Amino acid sequence: MAPDPLSDTPVPPAPAHIPVLLRPLLRIVAPVSGLWVDGTFGAGGHTRALLEAGAEQVIGIDRDRRALDAAAGRLAEHGARLRLVEDTFDRLDAHSGAAAADGVLLDLGVSSMQLDQAERGFSFMRDGPLDMRMGADGPTAADLVNGAGEGELADILFHYGEERAARRIARAITEARRHAPIQGTAELAEIVGRCLPGARPGRSHPATRSFQAIRIAVNDEFGQLVRGLEAAERALCPGGRLAVITFHSLEDRVVKSFLRQRGGTAHRRNRHAPETGYEPARFEPLNRKAITPDAQEQAENRRARSARLRVALRTDVPAAPCDRTALGLPGPALKGRR
């Protein structure tokens, strides 16, 4: 997958997909064996590595049919050891069947392939339709931008993009769409850009945070993440490993909070609130601090620079719903809004 921040200098497509944090992932989950679920299959780079490292079978899940079709031929050599499923990763436990999984991998965010395809509407580097859907179903970014109220847009931009000018941008969007619907990525980027100072060399484009926020809302990414973590807990066998790669602080905060909550410690919603009770450990962290790309990987793959990897070991305590109010979810996600 790829990070959300996009430089104001276009990045030429890499000659081949480079899976992020692959070397440290394989080191920390070794030895690789049994059944693995790659809940965010993408271009299949992590899946290929897991199969080559010793996984007996990998179930590759992706909501993007085009991603599955594109990678199927490249991985055909693995035959029945690879099973591809078109679905969202929050249902991963439904596809592992009766067999408990020995490992679950979630590589979050938008894929490099999706970023590089202008017609998908994820990036403003090349003009395209305002789509941003990772799959083929549901409302598009154009539907959201042209249909949501000003207050809802401001909430999405502020909570999902950490955009301090959220109200100003939401007002500019609603003003612009009164004349005609906003349909393209370049048009939206221009509207956002007029509300903010111009980009400085080496800094992200002014529209980066807004595009991230809208994409997250369109794809219900935080709802997917929490449900996916709970599904992984249900799917994993005792001793199974959960590996999650994030690309921005909001995602990493949720994953970190989930693993802390499932780690058997008493927890509180904030440091001033009383403890809400003790939960037995359902996961034991294998790395206390998030693993980040080393200098070699950052030189090889510029899009890996913001990646963070957290890995935990599943215990034998039965799965149970988590306390979502204690996960640090952004406002709209906590309210269950799309």
VOPAGU-2260 file (C-alpha; in pm, 1 decimal, decimal comma):
REM VOPAGU-2260
SITE   aa  ch    i         X         Y         Z
SITE  MET   A    0       0,0       0,0       0,0
SITE  ALA   A    1     102,6     362,7     -11,4
SITE  PRO   A    2      96,9     653,8     230,4
SITE  ASP   A    3    -147,8     940,3     212,2
SITE  PRO   A    4      93,4    1236,5     193,5
SITE  LEU   A    5     167,0    1329,0    -166,7
SITE  SER   A    6     451,0    1560,7    -254,5
SITE  ASP   A    7     392,0    1857,4    -478,9
SITE  THR   A    8     644,6    1695,8    -714,1
SITE  PRO   A    9     487,2    1410,9    -917,8
SITE  VAL   A   10     637,3    1070,7    -842,7
SITE  PRO   A   11     693,9     855,3   -1152,5
SITE  PRO   A   12     542,5     508,3   -1124,5
SITE  ALA   A   13     786,0     249,9    -997,0
SITE  PRO   A   14     886,0     -20,2   -1246,9
SITE  ALA   A   15     736,8    -283,2   -1017,4
SITE  HIS   A   16     525,3    -288,7    -703,2
SITE  ILE   A   17     740,6    -276,1    -389,3
SITE  PRO   A   18     567,2    -419,5     -79,7
SITE  VAL   A   19     622,8    -194,3     220,6
SITE  LEU   A   20     817,8    -306,6     529,8
SITE  LEU   A   21     851,9    -655,8     385,3
SITE  ARG   A   22    1193,8    -740,5     534,0
SITE  PRO   A   23    1104,8    -647,7     894,6
SITE  LEU   A   24     764,6    -813,2     858,4
SITE  LEU   A   25     914,9   -1147,0     756,1
SITE  ARG   A   26    1174,6   -1124,3    1034,5
SITE  ILE   A   27     926,0   -1060,8    1313,3
SITE  VAL   A   28     666,2   -1322,9    1206,8
SITE  ALA   A   29     921,3   -1596,8    1128,1
SITE  PRO   A   30     887,8   -1886,0    1092,3
SITE  VAL   A   31     602,9   -1844,9     844,0
SITE  SER   A   32     376,9   -2150,1     820,3
SITE  GLY   A   33      16,2   -2263,2     804,6
SITE  LEU   A   34    -275,2   -2047,1     687,1
SITE  TRP   A   35    -234,4   -1672,6     643,4
SITE  VAL   A   36    -498,2   -1415,0     552,3
SITE  ASP   A   37    -380,8   -1110,5     358,4
SITE  GLY   A   38    -678,5    -884,6     415,8
SITE  THR   A   39    -550,6    -611,7     182,6
SITE  PHE   A   40    -414,7    -808,7    -112,5
SITE  GLY   A   41    -345,4    -513,4    -344,6
SITE  ALA   A   42     -73,0    -604,2    -593,6
SITE  GLY   A   43       2,2    -927,7    -408,1
SITE  GLY   A   44     359,0    -845,3    -303,3
SITE  HIS   A   45     316,6    -940,9      61,0
SITE  THR   A   46     118,1   -1251,6     -32,4
SITE  ARG   A   47     391,2   -1370,9    -268,1
SITE  ALA   A   48     652,5   -1323,2       3,5
SITE  LEU   A   49     445,0   -1514,3     260,9
SITE  LEU   A   50     400,2   -1806,0      20,9
SITE  GLU   A   51     770,3   -1811,4     -62,2
SITE  ALA   A   52     857,0   -1792,1     309,3
SITE  GLY   A   53     661,4   -2109,1     391,4
SITE  ALA   A   54     290,0   -2034,4     428,3
SITE  GLU   A   55      94,2   -2342,7     327,5
SITE  GLN   A   56    -193,8   -2129,2     202,4
SITE  VAL   A   57    -273,6   -1758,5     176,4
SITE  ILE   A   58    -623,7   -1619,5     139,1
SITE  GLY   A   59    -590,6   -1285,4     -40,5
SITE  ILE   A   60    -884,2   -1049,5      15,9
SITE  ASP   A   61    -944,3    -721,7    -164,3
SITE  ARG   A   62   -1253,9    -517,7    -239,1
SITE  ASP   A   63   -1097,5    -410,8    -570,9
SITE  ARG   A   64   -1178,7    -670,1    -838,3
SITE  ARG   A   65    -926,2    -513,5   -1073,2
SITE  ALA   A   66    -645,1    -569,3    -824,0
SITE  LEU   A   67    -733,4    -936,7    -787,9
SITE  ASP   A   68    -756,4    -988,8   -1164,8
SITE  ALA   A   69    -426,2    -810,7   -1228,3
SITE  ALA   A   70    -234,4   -1018,1    -975,5
SITE  ALA   A   71    -395,2   -1357,7   -1036,4
SITE  GLY   A   72    -180,6   -1436,6   -1338,0
SITE  ARG   A   73     141,7   -1327,8   -1169,5
SITE  LEU   A   74      80,4   -1564,8    -879,6
SITE  ALA   A   75     -70,4   -1855,5   -1075,5
SITE  GLU   A   76     238,6   -2067,3   -1003,5
SITE  HIS   A   77     121,0   -2111,4    -644,7
SITE  GLY   A   78    -195,8   -2291,0    -753,0
SITE  ALA   A   79    -430,6   -2396,2    -473,5
SITE  ARG   A   80    -197,9   -2247,3    -211,6
SITE  LEU   A   81    -347,8   -1907,8    -303,0
SITE  ARG   A   82    -718,2   -1830,2    -280,3
SITE  LEU   A   83    -840,6   -1488,5    -390,5
SITE  VAL   A   84   -1160,9   -1337,7    -250,7
SITE  GLU   A   85   -1338,5   -1017,2    -352,4
SITE  ASP   A   86   -1459,4    -869,0     -25,7
SITE  THR   A   87   -1372,6    -621,3     247,9
SITE  PHE   A   88   -1121,9    -726,4     512,5
SITE  ASP   A   89   -1367,1    -671,8     799,1
SITE  ARG   A   90   -1518,8   -1005,0     691,9
SITE  LEU   A   91   -1190,1   -1192,9     680,2
SITE  ASP   A   92   -1295,3   -1443,7     944,7
SITE  ALA   A   93   -1586,5   -1550,4     723,3
SITE  HIS   A   94   -1341,0   -1663,9     455,2
SITE  SER   A   95   -1091,8   -1859,3     666,6
SITE  GLY   A   96   -1357,5   -2125,4     723,1
SITE  ALA   A   97   -1327,1   -2375,4    1005,5
SITE  ALA   A   98    -947,7   -2353,5    1005,3
SITE  ALA   A   99    -805,7   -2091,1    1240,7
SITE  ALA   A  100    -552,0   -1861,9    1078,6
SITE  ASP   A  101    -184,7   -1868,4    1174,9
SITE  GLY   A  102    -141,9   -1509,2    1060,8
SITE  VAL   A  103    -336,7   -1204,7     947,4
SITE  LEU   A  104    -182,4    -912,4     758,5
SITE  LEU   A  105    -350,9    -575,3     709,5
SITE  ASP   A  106    -166,8    -319,8     493,5
SITE  LEU   A  107    -387,4     -14,8     524,4
SITE  GLY   A  108    -445,6     287,3     304,9
SITE  VAL   A  109    -475,5     336,6     -69,1
SITE  SER   A  110    -262,3     114,8    -293,1
SITE  SER   A  111      10,4     243,9    -522,5
SITE  MET   A  112    -184,2     107,3    -819,5
SITE  GLN   A  113    -492,3     304,8    -724,0
SITE  LEU   A  114    -290,8     623,1    -674,3
SITE  ASP   A  115    -132,7     585,3   -1016,4
SITE  GLN   A  116    -465,3     538,3   -1200,0
SITE  ALA   A  117    -613,8     881,2   -1270,5
SITE  GLU   A  118    -955,7     731,5   -1343,2
SITE  ARG   A  119    -981,2     611,6    -980,8
SITE  GLY   A  120    -978,8     971,7    -856,7
SITE  PHE   A  121    -750,4     920,6    -555,4
SITE  SER   A  122    -480,1    1166,6    -655,9
SITE  PHE   A  123    -482,5    1524,7    -777,1
SITE  MET   A  124    -151,5    1480,2    -960,0
SITE  ARG   A  125    -347,4    1373,4   -1269,0
SITE  ASP   A  126    -700,5    1499,4   -1330,6
SITE  GLY   A  127    -967,1    1233,6   -1306,8
SITE  PRO   A  128   -1325,8    1178,4   -1191,8
SITE  LEU   A  129   -1400,1    1222,7    -822,2
SITE  ASP   A  130   -1447,4     854,6    -741,1
SITE  MET   A  131   -1204,7     739,6    -464,4
SITE  ARG   A  132   -1386,6     409,5    -404,5
SITE  MET   A  133   -1155,9     118,3    -335,2
SITE  GLY   A  134   -1426,2    -113,2    -466,3
SITE  ALA   A  135   -1704,3     -72,5    -718,8
SITE  ASP   A  136   -1999,7     -16,0    -486,2
SITE  GLY   A  137   -2136,9     269,7    -281,3
SITE  PRO   A  138   -2134,4     649,0    -306,3
SITE  THR   A  139   -1838,9     817,8    -476,0
SITE  ALA   A  140   -1634,6    1114,3    -360,1
SITE  ALA   A  141   -1840,3    1326,5    -600,5
SITE  ASP   A  142   -2156,7    1214,2    -422,2
SITE  LEU   A  143   -2008,4    1314,4     -87,7
SITE  VAL   A  144   -1859,4    1646,0    -201,3
SITE  ASN   A  145   -2179,0    1751,6    -377,1
SITE  GLY   A  146   -2431,1    1606,3    -133,8
SITE  ALA   A  147   -2301,1    1645,3     221,1
SITE  GLY   A  148   -2391,7    1950,1     425,7
SITE  GLU   A  149   -2132,0    2212,4     506,0
SITE  GLY   A  150   -2108,5    2101,9     869,4
SITE  GLU   A  151   -2064,4    1736,3     777,0
SITE  LEU   A  152   -1793,6    1822,4     525,2
SITE  ALA   A  153   -1612,6    2032,8     784,4
SITE  ASP   A  154   -1626,4    1745,9    1036,5
SITE  ILE   A  155   -1486,3    1500,8     782,1
SITE  LEU   A  156   -1202,4    1733,3     680,0
SITE  PHE   A  157   -1113,3    1816,2    1039,5
SITE  HIS   A  158   -1134,5    1470,6    1194,9
SITE  TYR   A  159   -1007,9    1253,8     907,1
SITE  GLY   A  160    -760,6    1497,4     754,2
SITE  GLU   A  161    -664,7    1698,4    1063,0
SITE  GLU   A  162    -724,2    2001,9     844,8
SITE  ARG   A  163    -729,2    2319,8    1054,5
SITE  ALA   A  164    -896,2    2514,7     773,5
SITE  ALA   A  165   -1179,9    2260,9     753,6
SITE  ARG   A  166   -1464,0    2511,7     792,7
SITE  ARG   A  167   -1316,9    2747,5     535,1
SITE  ILE   A  168   -1269,7    2466,0     284,1
SITE  ALA   A  169   -1618,0    2322,7     346,3
SITE  ARG   A  170   -1767,1    2666,5     288,5
SITE  ALA   A  171   -1571,9    2705,5     -37,2
SITE  ILE   A  172   -1689,4    2363,8    -158,4
SITE  THR   A  173   -2054,4    2436,9     -88,6
SITE  GLU   A  174   -2023,6    2777,4    -257,4
SITE  ALA   A  175   -1860,5    2624,2    -568,2
SITE  ARG   A  176   -2117,0    2347,9    -610,6
SITE  ARG   A  177   -2403,9    2597,1    -613,3
SITE  HIS   A  178   -2294,7    2695,1    -962,7
SITE  ALA   A  179   -2228,0    2341,1   -1090,2
SITE  PRO   A  180   -2146,6    1999,0    -940,7
SITE  ILE   A  181   -1780,1    1938,8    -862,0
SITE  GLN   A  182   -1677,8    1641,8   -1077,9
SITE  GLY   A  183   -1297,0    1624,6   -1112,3
SITE  THR   A  184    -995,0    1588,4    -887,0
SITE  ALA   A  185    -820,2    1892,7   -1035,5
SITE  GLU   A  186   -1126,4    2109,6    -975,4
SITE  LEU   A  187   -1154,4    2001,5    -613,8
SITE  ALA   A  188    -781,5    2048,6    -556,0
SITE  GLU   A  189    -806,7    2400,3    -696,4
SITE  ILE   A  190   -1098,3    2489,1    -466,3
SITE  VAL   A  191    -909,1    2358,2    -162,5
SITE  GLY   A  192    -585,7    2523,2    -272,7
SITE  ARG   A  193    -749,0    2868,0    -287,2
SITE  CYS   A  194    -829,8    2835,8      84,2
SITE  LEU   A  195    -472,3    2766,5     194,3
SITE  PRO   A  196    -121,7    2907,7     153,1
SITE  GLY   A  197      62,4    2777,7    -152,5
SITE  ALA   A  198     276,5    2466,9    -127,6
SITE  ARG   A  199     639,4    2513,2     -29,9
SITE  PRO   A  200     918,7    2304,5    -184,7
SITE  GLY   A  201     941,2    1962,7     -23,1
SITE  ARG   A  202     603,8    1998,0     148,2
SITE  SER   A  203     276,7    1823,4      74,4
SITE  HIS   A  204      31,0    1979,6    -168,0
SITE  PRO   A  205    -229,2    2193,5      16,7
SITE  ALA   A  206    -508,4    1955,0     -89,4
SITE  THR   A  207    -340,3    1642,2      51,4
SITE  ARG   A  208    -522,0    1641,9     385,6
SITE  SER   A  209    -860,0    1710,9     228,0
SITE  PHE   A  210    -822,0    1430,6     -25,9
SITE  GLN   A  211    -716,3    1192,4     251,0
SITE  ALA   A  212   -1020,1    1287,0     459,1
SITE  ILE   A  213   -1269,1    1246,3     174,6
SITE  ARG   A  214   -1119,9     912,3      72,9
SITE  ILE   A  215   -1140,3     783,9     430,8
SITE  ALA   A  216   -1506,3     886,5     453,5
SITE  VAL   A  217   -1599,5     737,4     115,6
SITE  ASN   A  218   -1449,0     400,3     206,4
SITE  ASP   A  219   -1551,3     396,5     574,5
SITE  GLU   A  220   -1187,0     321,8     651,9
SITE  PHE   A  221   -1204,8     355,7    1029,9
SITE  GLY   A  222   -1515,9     143,9    1052,4
SITE  GLN   A  223   -1342,4    -113,2     833,0
SITE  LEU   A  224   -1031,2     -98,0    1051,0
SITE  VAL   A  225   -1205,4    -161,0    1383,2
SITE  ARG   A  226   -1424,8    -436,5    1241,7
SITE  GLY   A  227   -1120,5    -585,2    1068,0
SITE  LEU   A  228    -917,9    -594,9    1390,5
SITE  GLU   A  229   -1208,0    -767,7    1565,8
SITE  ALA   A  230   -1239,6   -1013,2    1274,5
SITE  ALA   A  231    -867,1   -1090,3    1296,9
SITE  GLU   A  232    -905,6   -1161,6    1667,0
SITE  ARG   A  233   -1181,8   -1410,4    1586,8
SITE  ALA   A  234    -990,8   -1571,3    1299,3
SITE  LEU   A  235    -648,6   -1624,3    1460,0
SITE  CYS   A  236    -546,9   -1939,1    1641,9
SITE  PRO   A  237    -359,7   -1920,1    1975,0
SITE  GLY   A  238      -4,7   -1825,4    1880,9
SITE  GLY   A  239    -121,5   -1669,5    1554,2
SITE  ARG   A  240      22,1   -1332,9    1454,7
SITE  LEU   A  241    -154,7   -1011,6    1362,9
SITE  ALA   A  242      53,9    -768,1    1156,5
SITE  VAL   A  243     -80,7    -422,5    1071,6
SITE  ILE   A  244      91,0    -162,2     851,8
SITE  THR   A  245     -40,3     193,3     881,7
SITE  PHE   A  246      45,7     510,9     693,1
SITE  HIS   A  247     -76,2     798,0     905,2
SITE  SER   A  248    -100,5     880,2    1273,5
SITE  LEU   A  249    -478,3     843,4    1294,7
SITE  GLU   A  250    -466,9     478,7    1181,6
SITE  ASP   A  251    -163,6     399,2    1395,8
SITE  ARG   A  252    -332,6     547,8    1702,8
SITE  VAL   A  253    -634,4     319,8    1658,6
SITE  VAL   A  254    -419,9       8,0    1606,3
SITE  LYS   A  255    -199,4      94,2    1904,1
SITE  SER   A  256    -505,1     156,1    2124,8
SITE  PHE   A  257    -668,0    -168,8    2013,2
SITE  LEU   A  258    -358,5    -375,5    2096,7
SITE  ARG   A  259    -317,2    -197,1    2429,6
SITE  GLN   A  260    -681,6    -264,7    2515,2
SITE  ARG   A  261    -652,7    -629,5    2409,3
SITE  GLY   A  262    -323,4    -663,9    2597,4
SITE  GLY   A  263    -485,9    -739,2    2931,1
SITE  THR   A  264    -426,6    -408,3    3106,1
SITE  ALA   A  265    -685,4    -196,6    3281,2
SITE  HIS   A  266    -779,6      85,9    3049,4
SITE  ARG   A  267    -943,6     427,0    3067,5
SITE  ARG   A  268   -1095,6     649,4    2800,4
SITE  ASN   A  269    -853,8     926,6    2896,5
SITE  ARG   A  270    -593,0     977,7    3166,8
SITE  HIS   A  271    -834,4    1169,6    3390,0
SITE  ALA   A  272   -1115,7     913,5    3372,1
SITE  PRO   A  273   -1141,3     614,9    3608,5
SITE  GLU   A  274   -1030,4     273,8    3487,8
SITE  THR   A  275   -1311,4      91,3    3310,6
SITE  GLY   A  276   -1211,6    -258,0    3418,4
SITE  TYR   A  277    -959,2    -531,0    3350,7
SITE  GLU   A  278    -965,5    -739,2    3033,2
SITE  PRO   A  279    -768,0   -1063,8    2997,5
SITE  ALA   A  280    -494,7   -1048,3    2736,1
SITE  ARG   A  281    -608,3   -1149,6    2389,7
SITE  PHE   A  282    -290,8   -1021,7    2220,7
SITE  GLU   A  283      70,3    -989,7    2330,9
SITE  PRO   A  284     271,6    -728,7    2138,0
SITE  LEU   A  285     584,6    -851,4    1960,9
SITE  ASN   A  286     717,4    -497,8    1915,0
SITE  ARG   A  287     664,3    -229,1    2179,2
SITE  LYS   A  288     738,9      52,9    1937,2
SITE  ALA   A  289     614,5      67,0    1580,2
SITE  ILE   A  290     867,9     -55,1    1323,3
SITE  THR   A  291     952,8     204,9    1058,6
SITE  PRO   A  292    1134,6     174,2     723,8
SITE  ASP   A  293    1513,3     194,8     741,4
SITE  ALA   A  294    1722,8     422,3     522,4
SITE  GLN   A  295    1764,2     152,6     257,4
SITE  GLU   A  296    1389,3     101,4     218,6
SITE  GLN   A  297    1319,3     473,5     211,8
SITE  ALA   A  298    1574,2     508,0     -68,8
SITE  GLU   A  299    1420,5     215,5    -259,5
SITE  ASN   A  300    1057,4     316,3    -209,9
SITE  ARG   A  301     976,8     678,8    -138,4
SITE  ARG   A  302     615,2     594,5     -68,4
SITE  ALA   A  303     719,6     384,4     233,2
SITE  ARG   A  304     850,1     678,6     431,9
SITE  SER   A  305     546,8     714,9     664,0
SITE  ALA   A  306     475,5     342,1     713,4
SITE  ARG   A  307     447,8     190,5    1062,6
SITE  LEU   A  308     431,2    -181,6    1145,9
SITE  ARG   A  309     283,8    -331,9    1463,6
SITE  VAL   A  310     272,8    -707,6    1527,5
SITE  ALA   A  311     103,9    -899,9    1810,1
SITE  LEU   A  312      63,1   -1263,6    1915,0
SITE  ARG   A  313    -285,5   -1406,4    1971,7
SITE  THR   A  314    -343,8   -1571,0    2308,7
SITE  ASP   A  315    -596,8   -1844,2    2389,9
SITE  VAL   A  316    -848,5   -1604,5    2549,9
SITE  PRO   A  317   -1176,4   -1618,7    2353,3
SITE  ALA   A  318   -1251,9   -1327,8    2121,7
SITE  ALA   A  319   -1493,3   -1058,3    2234,1
SITE  PRO   A  320   -1608,6    -716,8    2107,2
SITE  CYS   A  321   -1372,4    -432,0    2191,1
SITE  ASP   A  322   -1459,2    -102,2    2357,5
SITE  ARG   A  323   -1465,6     125,6    2054,1
SITE  THR   A  324   -1501,4     438,9    2265,3
SITE  ALA   A  325   -1149,0     379,8    2400,0
SITE  LEU   A  326    -975,9     344,9    2060,5
SITE  GLY   A  327    -919,9     712,9    1983,5
SITE  LEU   A  328   -1144,9     701,8    1677,8
SITE  PRO   A  329   -1195,8    1033,3    1496,8
SITE  GLY   A  330   -1530,5    1203,6    1560,4
SITE  PRO   A  331   -1731,8    1092,0    1255,6
SITE  ALA   A  332   -1611,0     731,2    1289,9
SITE  LEU   A  333   -1705,2     719,7    1658,0
SITE  LYS   A  334   -2054,4     839,5    1566,0
SITE  GLY   A  335   -2080,1     570,6    1299,5
SITE  ARG   A  336   -2106,8     821,2    1017,1
SITE  ARG   A  337   -1995,6     761,2     660,5
